[in-house]
Amino acid sequence: MAAYVSVAVILGMALVGIGLLYLVARATSVSPKPLTTTPYLSGWMPKEHALSRFHARWYPLTIIFLAFDVEMLFMYPWAVVVASEGPTAIIEMFVFLGLLMVGVVWAWREGSMRWV
């Protein structure tokens, strides 16, 4: 029975602590009233649902963005070790960039970079 009492005391202290933190946050907030407008689109009401579907032409453009994002992720550590690794590291990076360029040329040919 003593084990249950200690668990109940700890649970009660946790609930009181959560309540106190809620009251402190409520008392120190800039505006205790809830928002009347949504923060999406600078407070204007959204015209579509947040989970609405995008046109299929945006997906190849997204893949291009992610490819160049990952490229930068690989180029920062590469820049640190390129002097110690020598020409092998340079050749490997140019092969990697060449593969990315093939993807960019494919996306350009498919028309994913047209904004119309």
C-alpha positions as CSV (number, residue, x, y, z in Angstrom):
1,M,0.0,0.0,0.0
2,A,2.9,2.3,0.7
3,A,4.1,2.0,-2.9
4,Y,0.7,3.2,-4.2
5,V,0.8,6.2,-1.8
6,S,4.2,7.3,-3.1
7,V,3.0,6.9,-6.7
8,A,-0.1,8.9,-5.9
9,V,2.0,11.7,-4.3
10,I,4.3,11.9,-7.3
11,L,1.4,11.9,-9.7
12,G,-0.3,14.7,-7.6
13,M,2.9,16.7,-7.6
14,A,3.2,16.3,-11.3
15,L,-0.4,17.5,-11.9
16,V,0.1,20.5,-9.5
17,G,3.3,21.4,-11.4
18,I,1.6,21.2,-14.7
19,G,-1.2,23.3,-13.4
20,L,1.2,25.9,-12.0
21,L,3.2,26.0,-15.3
22,Y,-0.1,26.5,-17.2
23,L,-1.1,29.4,-14.9
24,V,2.3,31.1,-15.2
25,A,2.2,30.8,-19.0
26,R,-1.3,32.2,-19.0
27,A,-0.4,35.1,-16.7
28,T,2.8,36.1,-18.5
29,S,1.5,35.8,-22.1
30,V,1.2,38.9,-24.2
31,S,-2.4,38.3,-25.1
32,P,-4.3,35.7,-22.9
33,K,-7.2,35.7,-25.4
34,P,-7.0,33.1,-28.2
35,L,-6.3,34.2,-31.8
36,T,-9.3,35.3,-33.8
37,T,-7.6,35.0,-37.2
38,T,-5.4,32.2,-38.5
39,P,-1.7,32.9,-38.9
40,Y,-1.7,31.1,-42.3
41,L,-1.3,33.6,-45.1
42,S,-0.8,36.6,-42.8
43,G,-4.1,36.2,-41.0
44,W,-6.3,35.8,-44.1
45,M,-8.7,32.9,-44.3
46,P,-7.1,30.1,-46.4
47,K,-8.7,29.4,-49.7
48,E,-7.8,25.7,-49.7
49,H,-7.2,23.0,-47.1
50,A,-3.7,22.7,-45.7
51,L,-3.6,19.1,-46.9
52,S,-4.8,19.8,-50.4
53,R,-3.1,18.2,-53.3
54,F,-0.5,19.8,-55.5
55,H,-0.2,19.6,-59.2
56,A,2.0,16.8,-60.4
57,R,4.4,19.2,-62.1
58,W,5.6,20.4,-58.6
59,Y,7.0,17.0,-57.6
60,P,9.9,16.8,-60.1
61,L,10.9,20.4,-59.0
62,T,10.8,19.2,-55.4
63,I,13.1,16.3,-56.2
64,I,15.5,18.7,-57.9
65,F,15.5,20.9,-54.8
66,L,16.1,17.9,-52.5
67,A,18.9,16.7,-54.8
68,F,20.7,20.0,-54.5
69,D,20.0,20.2,-50.8
70,V,21.7,16.7,-50.4
71,E,24.5,17.9,-52.7
72,M,25.3,20.7,-50.2
73,L,25.1,18.2,-47.4
74,F,27.8,16.1,-49.1
75,M,29.9,19.0,-50.2
76,Y,30.6,20.5,-46.8
77,P,32.4,17.5,-45.4
78,W,34.0,16.9,-48.8
79,A,35.6,20.4,-48.7
80,V,37.2,19.5,-45.4
81,V,38.8,16.3,-46.6
82,V,39.5,17.1,-50.3
83,A,43.1,18.3,-49.5
84,S,44.0,15.1,-47.7
85,E,42.3,12.7,-50.1
86,G,43.7,14.2,-53.3
87,P,42.5,13.7,-56.8
88,T,40.3,10.7,-55.9
89,A,38.0,12.9,-53.9
90,I,37.8,15.4,-56.8
91,I,36.9,12.7,-59.3
92,E,34.3,11.2,-57.0
93,M,32.7,14.7,-56.5
94,F,32.6,15.4,-60.2
95,V,30.9,12.0,-60.8
96,F,28.4,12.8,-58.1
97,L,27.7,16.3,-59.6
98,G,27.5,14.7,-63.1
99,L,24.7,12.4,-61.9
100,L,22.9,15.3,-60.4
101,M,23.3,17.2,-63.7
102,V,21.7,14.3,-65.5
103,G,18.7,14.6,-63.2
104,V,18.5,18.3,-63.8
105,V,18.7,17.9,-67.6
106,W,15.9,15.2,-67.4
107,A,13.7,17.5,-65.3
108,W,14.3,20.4,-67.6
109,R,13.5,18.3,-70.7
110,E,10.3,17.1,-68.9
111,G,9.2,20.7,-68.4
112,S,9.2,20.8,-64.6
113,M,11.0,24.2,-64.6
114,R,8.3,25.9,-66.5
115,W,6.2,28.1,-64.2
116,V,3.1,28.4,-66.3
